[in-house]
């Protein structure tokens, strides 16, 4: 879970650059695509290893998002990617921290 927490922390640092940076720096959307892949893969592994502990719908949402980004990268919507990075990732980050504390 520490790998996932670190990845989500990296995503938060990049998102903190703001929407304008996201819109004007081509590297940021690509970075969020890569982070979506990593977050989703780690979420899948955790949910498969301990389904009872990782039963929150956020785990499967992260996995499905990863599958879409990886397999349909040509159809990834920038606005949706920004929402993932600024809303969904922080929600998952909070969940990871709650589970780490318990």
C-alpha positions as CSV (number, residue, x, y, z in Angstrom):
1,X,0.0,0.0,0.0
2,X,3.0,2.3,0.5
3,X,3.6,2.2,-3.3
4,X,0.1,3.4,-3.9
5,X,0.3,6.1,-1.3
6,X,3.5,7.4,-2.8
7,X,2.0,7.3,-6.3
8,X,-1.0,9.3,-5.2
9,X,1.3,11.8,-3.4
10,X,3.1,12.3,-6.7
11,X,-0.2,12.8,-8.5
12,X,-1.2,15.4,-5.9
13,X,2.0,17.3,-6.4
14,X,1.5,17.4,-10.1
15,X,-2.2,18.4,-9.7
16,X,-1.1,21.2,-7.4
17,X,0.5,22.9,-10.5
18,X,-3.1,23.7,-11.5
19,X,-5.4,23.4,-14.5
20,X,-3.6,26.0,-16.5
21,X,-0.4,24.1,-16.3
22,X,-2.3,20.9,-17.2
23,X,-3.8,22.6,-20.2
24,X,-0.5,24.0,-21.5
25,X,2.1,21.4,-20.6
26,X,1.7,18.3,-22.8
27,X,3.7,16.3,-20.3
28,X,1.2,16.7,-17.5
29,X,-1.7,14.8,-19.2
30,X,0.7,12.1,-20.2
31,X,2.0,11.9,-16.7
32,X,-1.6,11.5,-15.4
33,X,-2.2,8.8,-17.9
34,X,0.8,6.9,-16.6
35,X,-0.3,7.6,-13.0
36,X,-3.8,6.3,-13.8
37,X,-2.1,3.1,-15.1
38,X,0.0,2.7,-12.0
39,X,-2.8,3.6,-9.5
40,X,-5.2,1.2,-11.2
41,X,-2.8,-1.7,-11.3
42,X,-1.9,-1.2,-7.7
43,X,-5.6,-1.0,-6.7
44,X,-6.2,-4.3,-8.6
45,X,-3.4,-6.0,-6.8
46,X,-4.6,-4.9,-3.4
47,X,-8.2,-5.8,-4.0
48,X,-7.2,-9.3,-5.3
49,X,-4.9,-9.9,-2.4
50,X,-7.5,-9.0,0.3
51,X,-11.0,-8.5,-1.2
52,X,-12.6,-8.0,2.2
53,X,-10.2,-5.2,3.2
54,X,-10.3,-3.5,-0.2
55,X,-14.0,-3.7,-0.9
56,X,-14.7,0.0,-1.3
57,X,-16.0,0.8,-4.8
58,X,-13.1,3.2,-5.3
59,X,-10.8,0.2,-5.7
60,X,-12.7,-1.2,-8.7
61,X,-13.2,2.3,-10.1
62,X,-9.4,2.9,-10.1
63,X,-9.0,-0.5,-11.8
64,X,-11.6,0.2,-14.5
65,X,-10.1,3.7,-15.1
66,X,-6.7,2.0,-15.6
67,X,-8.1,-0.4,-18.1
68,X,-9.8,2.4,-20.1
69,X,-6.7,4.6,-20.1
70,X,-4.4,1.7,-21.1
71,X,-6.6,0.2,-23.8
72,X,-8.3,3.3,-25.1
73,X,-5.6,5.9,-24.7
74,X,-6.6,7.5,-28.0
75,X,-10.0,8.3,-26.5
76,X,-8.9,9.7,-23.2
77,X,-10.7,13.0,-22.5
78,X,-8.5,15.6,-21.0
79,X,-11.2,17.1,-18.9
80,X,-12.1,13.6,-17.5
81,X,-8.4,13.0,-16.8
82,X,-8.2,16.2,-14.9
83,X,-11.2,15.2,-12.8
84,X,-9.6,11.9,-12.1
85,X,-6.4,13.6,-11.0
86,X,-8.0,16.2,-8.8
87,X,-11.1,14.5,-7.4
88,X,-10.8,10.7,-7.7
89,X,-7.1,10.4,-6.8
90,X,-7.5,12.5,-3.6
91,X,-10.5,10.4,-2.6
92,X,-8.5,7.2,-3.0
93,X,-5.6,8.9,-1.2
94,X,-7.8,9.5,1.8
95,X,-9.0,5.9,1.7
96,X,-5.4,4.6,1.6
97,X,-4.4,6.8,4.6
98,X,-7.5,5.6,6.6
99,X,-6.6,1.9,5.8
100,X,-3.0,2.5,6.7
101,X,-3.9,4.0,10.0
102,X,-6.2,1.1,11.0
